[in-house]
Amino acid sequence: MTLNTIVDVLSAKPASTANPEHLARASFLQWCLSLDSALDLRKEARAAAAKVEQSDVDTDALIAFQKLLVEASRPVSLSVRRRGRRRSNPLQ
């Protein structure tokens, strides 16, 4: 599914009681799976978030989708645990 199609679907106000967060997550997954594996996901997410931001419609689902894109564009920081030698506390 292309980004334009996803934005059109999420921009429409659903008549059902569908959860906007679930719609956004499902749309994000479809968007991710539609990308070529050779592309940089963070770059594509940054560009897609900018395109979604230009949209005039602000439905809850579209806002949630844009937040997911922004999160995907950020680098993942991995915490590194340093293992040092533990000092033993001598009994006094």
C-alpha positions in Angstrom: 0.0 0.0 0.0 1.4 3.4 -0.9 1.8 6.2 1.5 -0.8 8.3 -0.4 -3.4 5.5 -0.1 -2.7 5.1 3.6 -3.1 8.8 4.2 -6.4 8.8 2.3 -7.7 5.9 4.3 -6.6 7.3 7.6 -7.9 10.8 6.7 -11.4 9.5 6.2 -13.4 9.7 9.4 -14.5 6.1 10.0 -18.2 5.5 10.8 -17.3 2.4 12.8 -15.9 2.3 16.3 -12.5 1.3 15.1 -9.7 2.2 17.4 -7.5 4.9 15.8 -4.3 3.4 17.4 -5.0 0.0 15.9 -5.7 1.5 12.5 -2.4 3.5 12.7 -0.4 0.4 13.7 -1.9 -1.7 11.0 -1.2 1.0 8.4 2.3 1.5 9.7 2.9 -2.3 9.3 1.5 -2.2 5.8 3.7 0.8 4.9 6.8 -1.0 6.3 6.1 -4.2 4.4 5.6 -2.2 1.2 9.1 -0.8 1.3 12.0 -2.3 -0.6 14.4 -4.1 1.7 17.3 -2.1 0.3 16.0 1.2 1.5 16.9 2.9 4.7 13.8 2.7 7.0 14.8 5.7 9.0 15.2 7.9 6.0 11.9 6.7 4.4 10.1 7.2 7.7 11.4 10.7 8.0 10.3 11.5 4.5 6.9 9.9 5.0 6.4 11.8 8.3 7.1 15.1 6.5 4.5 14.2 3.8 1.9 13.3 6.4 2.6 16.5 8.2 1.7 18.4 5.0 -1.7 16.8 5.0 -4.6 19.2 5.9 -6.6 16.5 7.7 -5.9 15.7 11.4 -7.8 12.6 12.3 -6.7 10.6 15.4 -5.6 7.7 13.3 -3.5 9.9 11.0 -1.9 11.6 14.0 -1.0 8.3 15.5 0.4 7.1 12.2 2.6 10.1 12.0 3.9 9.5 15.5 4.8 6.0 14.6 6.7 7.3 11.6 8.6 9.9 13.7 9.5 7.1 16.2 10.8 4.9 13.3 12.9 7.8 12.0 14.9 8.0 15.3 18.0 6.0 15.9 17.7 3.2 18.4 20.0 3.6 21.3 21.2 0.4 22.9 22.3 0.6 26.4 25.6 -1.1 27.1 26.1 -2.6 30.5 29.6 -2.2 31.8 30.8 -5.1 33.8 33.5 -4.2 36.2 35.0 -6.0 39.0 32.9 -5.8 42.1 34.5 -4.6 45.2 33.9 -6.7 48.2 33.0 -4.8 51.3 35.3 -6.0 54.0 33.6 -6.5 57.3 34.9 -4.2 59.9 
